[in-house]
Amino acid sequence: MPRGSRLPYSVWIGRSRTGNYRIRWVDPMTSERQSEACGSDRRYARERRDAKTAELRAGLRGARGDYRLSDLRDRLGAWLAGKSSTTRKNT
């Protein structure tokens, strides 16, 4: 991955003029930049970066985990129960 490219779960460490570290990321839900102060300890900043990356990856995967296509196909009938006939035809 080339330097400067951003993935949906990218978290990077920035440093202020005073020497304090801050982790930054882009919130995938709102597309806004977020940040968190980490103090002057680089090791703590790296730990927080790794934790935030894991959190963002888990959020992108979903709280329920991965689905198989057969699971979705089995639940399709229950999902279509209250839908209009046009929606059923399109599905």
Secondary structure, 3 states (H helix, E strand, C coil): CCCCCCCCCCEEEEECCCCCEEEEEECCCCCCEEEEEEECCHHHHHHHHHHHHHHHHHHHHCCCCCCCHHHHHHCHHHHCCCCCHHHHHHC
